[in-house]
Amino acid sequence: MANTKPLRVLVTGGAGFIGSALVRHLIGETEHVVLNVDALTYAGNLSSLESVEHDPRYRFAKADICDAAAMNRLIGEFRPDVITHLAAESHVDRSIDGPAAFVQTNLVGTFTLLAAALDYWRGLDAEAQKSFRFHHISTDEVFGSLSDEGFFTEETAYDPRSPYSASKAGSDHLVRAWHHTYGLPILLTNCSNNYGPYHFPEKLIPLMIIKCLAGEKLPVYGQGLNVRDWLYVEDHVRALTRVFEAGVPGESYIIGGRSERRNIDVVTTICETLDRVRPRADGKSYAEQISYVADRPGHDHRYAIDPSRLDRELGWRAQESFESGIEKTIRWYLDNEGWWRAIQSGAYAGERLGLKTA
């Protein structure tokens, strides 16, 4: 697909963390027209979209991707050139406590959306069929766990370990099956851990920032030796846009920030940055708040990504280092306390999740 004209982009999950960043990017940095479809579950937050909500190229529809009638209606009315599918249950700890929601949204929801997209695509003329894209956004967690060496690539075999990653692996397979069986022009991306502004505060980085500021203990799983690759969310959405504008139908692309860090090093970097930009009143380091807690059940040791294909074929590379991205993220949370305080007072208050084993 040549990026020669504004595209009509339907974004599922556009009120979530990555989805809202994508919507803000598309409205702010491109000429594309956006329909945001989101069920507004606990992690969906329309306040993340206040900067674009009155733009004439943006529209929001509250709907569940498991609702076939709603998906058929919205797709038929909007007539997208691209469907970017981000709607998902996405937190590993929540998947341990309640896996049923992950099977429903990530598997049944993806199937429902694929069925609606296929019906719509089959009704297009030949030129529109050729240019249409169904872009499924997934995670590197579908590949399982790495030892201390090696990287995930587009050729890595699937080996999911948690209810969350198993449900995302299943949705990836459904998307590929709709391409191979029915010819639907799909794109698939698997990304590493995202962080940045508007991140729901149950995830590691925003949770640690908020607990630092509250003077609370910073709970680190195990000894904090698990390794993740970190990707600044605005780098990620630039990659997503590049993929659906220029990616090859049927192909997958893996997106990473080339920023591997042990969890304990992530937490100490947050503490060191806050020591500099918002020192504790008593002059001590936030690192004194670090504590170690029982590890997550089945906690994968290491994820690491080789994103060189995306660099080589589509010319994308992360612009933020981990240190620059963390500082931008921390400053955003300091400047937008009202956003996360409102969440803490309602859906989530910082409690430990993921301790259930059955």
ZIVENSUL-V624912 format. One record per pair of residues at least 4 apart in sequence whose C-alpha atoms are under 7 Angstrom apart, sorted by the first residue. I is the first residue (numbers start at 1). J is the second residue. Records with the same first field share a line. If there is no record, write none. Layout:
I = J, J
//
This chain:
1 = 131, 245, 246
2 = 245, 246
3 = 245
6 = 31, 32, 33
7 = 32, 33, 81
8 = 32, 33, 34, 80, 81, 82
9 = 32, 33, 34, 35, 80, 81, 82, 83
10 = 34, 35, 36, 80, 82, 83, 84
11 = 35, 36, 37, 83, 84, 85
12 = 36, 37, 38, 84, 85, 86, 87
13 = 19, 37, 38, 86, 87
14 = 19, 20, 23, 36, 37, 38
15 = 19, 20, 38, 44, 45, 46, 48
16 = 20, 43, 44, 45
17 = 21, 198, 199, 200
18 = 22, 233
19 = 23, 86
20 = 24, 48, 49
21 = 25, 233, 234, 237
22 = 26, 237
23 = 27
24 = 28, 49, 52
25 = 29
26 = 30, 32
27 = 31, 32, 52
33 = 57, 58
34 = 57, 58, 59
35 = 58, 59, 60
36 = 59, 60, 61
37 = 60, 61, 62, 63
38 = 61, 62, 63, 64
39 = 62, 63, 64
40 = 44, 45, 62
42 = 347
43 = 200
46 = 50
48 = 198
49 = 53
53 = 58
63 = 70
65 = 71, 109, 112, 113
66 = 105, 108, 109, 112
67 = 71
68 = 72, 112, 116
69 = 73
70 = 74
71 = 75, 113, 116
72 = 76, 116
73 = 77
74 = 78
75 = 79, 80
76 = 120
81 = 132, 133
82 = 132, 133, 134
83 = 133, 134, 135
84 = 134, 135, 136
85 = 135, 136, 137
86 = 136, 137
88 = 105, 106
89 = 102, 105, 106
90 = 164
91 = 95, 164
92 = 96, 162, 164
93 = 97, 353, 354
94 = 98, 353, 354
95 = 99, 102, 163, 164
96 = 163, 354, 356, 357
97 = 354, 355, 356
99 = 103, 163
100 = 104
101 = 105
102 = 106, 164, 167
103 = 107, 108, 167
104 = 108, 109
105 = 109
106 = 110, 167, 168, 171
107 = 111, 167, 170, 171
108 = 112
109 = 113
110 = 114, 171
111 = 115, 174
112 = 116
113 = 117
114 = 118
115 = 119
116 = 120
117 = 121
118 = 122, 184
119 = 123
120 = 124
121 = 129
124 = 128, 129
125 = 129
126 = 130
127 = 131
128 = 132
132 = 185
133 = 185, 186, 187, 244
134 = 185, 186, 187
135 = 186, 187, 188, 244
136 = 187, 188, 189
137 = 188, 189, 190
138 = 168, 189, 190, 191
139 = 190, 191, 192
140 = 190, 191, 192
141 = 160, 165
142 = 158, 159, 160, 165, 166, 168, 169
143 = 156, 157, 158, 159, 160
144 = 158, 159, 160, 161
145 = 300, 301, 302, 303
146 = 301, 302, 303
147 = 301, 302
151 = 304, 305, 306
152 = 156, 304, 305, 306
153 = 254, 305, 306
154 = 252, 253, 254
160 = 165, 166, 169
161 = 165, 166
162 = 166
163 = 167
164 = 168
165 = 169
166 = 170
167 = 171
168 = 172
169 = 173
170 = 174
171 = 175
172 = 176
173 = 177
174 = 178
175 = 179
176 = 180
177 = 181
178 = 182, 183, 184
179 = 183, 184, 185, 186, 250
185 = 249, 250
186 = 249, 250
187 = 249, 250, 251, 252
188 = 251, 252, 253
189 = 252, 253, 254, 255
190 = 253, 254, 255
191 = 254, 255, 256
192 = 229, 230, 231, 255, 256
193 = 228, 229, 230, 231
194 = 230, 231, 232, 233
195 = 199, 205, 231, 232, 233
196 = 232, 233, 329
197 = 329, 332
199 = 206
201 = 206, 207
202 = 207, 350
203 = 207
204 = 208
205 = 209
206 = 210
207 = 211, 350
208 = 212, 218, 267
209 = 213, 270, 330
210 = 214
211 = 215, 216, 217, 218
212 = 216, 286
216 = 289
217 = 289, 290, 291
218 = 289, 290, 291
219 = 290, 291, 292, 293
220 = 224, 264, 291, 292, 293
221 = 292, 293, 294, 295, 296
222 = 292, 293, 294, 295
223 = 292
224 = 262, 263, 264
225 = 262, 263, 264
226 = 262, 263, 301, 302
227 = 260, 261, 262, 263, 301, 302, 303
228 = 260, 261, 262, 302, 303, 304
229 = 256, 257, 258, 259, 260, 261, 303, 304, 305
230 = 256, 257, 259, 260, 322
231 = 235, 236, 256, 257
232 = 236, 320, 325
233 = 237
234 = 238
235 = 239, 318, 319
236 = 240
237 = 241
238 = 242
239 = 243, 316
240 = 244
241 = 245
242 = 246, 314
243 = 247
253 = 310
254 = 307
255 = 307
256 = 305, 306, 307
257 = 318
259 = 322
260 = 304
261 = 265, 266
262 = 266
263 = 267
264 = 268
265 = 269
266 = 270
267 = 271
268 = 272, 287
269 = 273
270 = 274
271 = 275, 286, 287
272 = 276
273 = 277, 327
274 = 278, 279
275 = 279, 280, 285, 286
279 = 283
280 = 284, 285
296 = 354, 355
307 = 311
308 = 312
309 = 313
310 = 314, 315, 316
311 = 315, 316, 317
320 = 324, 325
321 = 325
322 = 326
323 = 327
324 = 328
325 = 329
326 = 330
327 = 331
328 = 332
329 = 333
330 = 334
331 = 335
332 = 336
333 = 337
337 = 341
338 = 342
339 = 343
340 = 344
341 = 345
342 = 346
343 = 347, 348
344 = 348, 349
345 = 349
//
